[in-house]
Amino acid sequence: MATSLSSLTASFSSLSFSSHISQKPNTLSFPRTESLSRVPIFKFPSLSVTATVLDSPSEPETENLRKYVKTRLPGGFAAQTIIGTGRRKSAIARVVLQEGTGKFIINYRDAKEYLQGNPLWLQYIKVPLITLGYENSYDVFVKAEGGGLSGQAQAITLGIARALLKVSEDHRKPLRQEGLLTRDSRVVERKKVGLKKARKAPQYSKR
């Protein structure tokens, strides 16, 4: 037993441990990239933009039409004899008819320009005259206010139909058959308390 212990101590003493720790830290090396100064820089030529503002051509046309309407309607709309008032939604149109070639002037502007060239609205205002065959026999002068263009166009239709009754009472039957003398009383339904819109209710929640 004493022999084995002495041999163990001899073997341990023969072993040597090195506790040397490298003081040089580990470093990572990356390949060098080219400097940014070598990247080519593109220079674009400077552009100069010049714009010229032209006077709007609609202003003198409006002034000319205003003078034209005043010469055709001395005393204004109220002084005319063939006049009719049409209403639709919140739009009101006062219409005056005079013998002419079929011109339509709305608020001192050409009808096609005022109604933005919409074919449906332009067709609305021509229906009463086309029904009686007067599309090229009367000039129409309109003063419209309130609502939108669609409501104003339908108000003009009713105003023209009512004005044609003052030309002759015989026009009543064909205009009535086409429904042009009936005032469309439909308007947007009011919002209700507790609802999101006129009839739309919030989503039902049971709990």
C-alpha positions, 0 to 999 in steps of 0.5 A: 500500500505504501508503495502504491502511494509513493508511486502515485505521488511521484507520477503527479510530481512529474506532471507539469501544467502550463497556466500561460494565457495568451494576452493577445486578443483574437482578431478577425480579419476581413478583406479590404473593400475599395474606398467609396471615393472610387465609386463614380458619381453621375451628374445630371444636367440642370433643367429649366422649366418655364410656364406661361399662364393664359387667361381663361377663355370662359370668362369673356364668353360668360360676359358675352353671354351675360350681355346676350341674355340681357338683350334677349330678356329686357327687364330680367326673368321676372318680366317675361311671359313664357316662364316656368319654375321647376324643382327637384330635391333642393334645386330650383330652376326658373326657365324662360322660353323665347322663339329661336333656334334651340339654344340652351343657356344656363346661368349665363353659360352654354348648357353643354359646358354647364352640365359638363357634357353629361349626355344624360343630363343634356337629354333631360333638358331636351325631352319636353321640347323633343316631345312636342317637336320644338327642339329648334323652335325655342331658345331656353334661358335658365337661372338655376340654384341649389342642389347638384347638377343632376337635380338642376337638370331635372328641375329644368325639365319640369320648368320647361314643361310648365313654360310650354303650357303657357305657350298653349294649353293643348300641350298639356296632354302630350306632356302629361302622357310622358310624365313631364308635368309631375313633380318628383317629390323624392328627397333623401330620407333624414337620419334617425336617432340611434341609427347610423343613417336613415335606416342602417342600424348598428350591429346587434350584440346579444351580450 
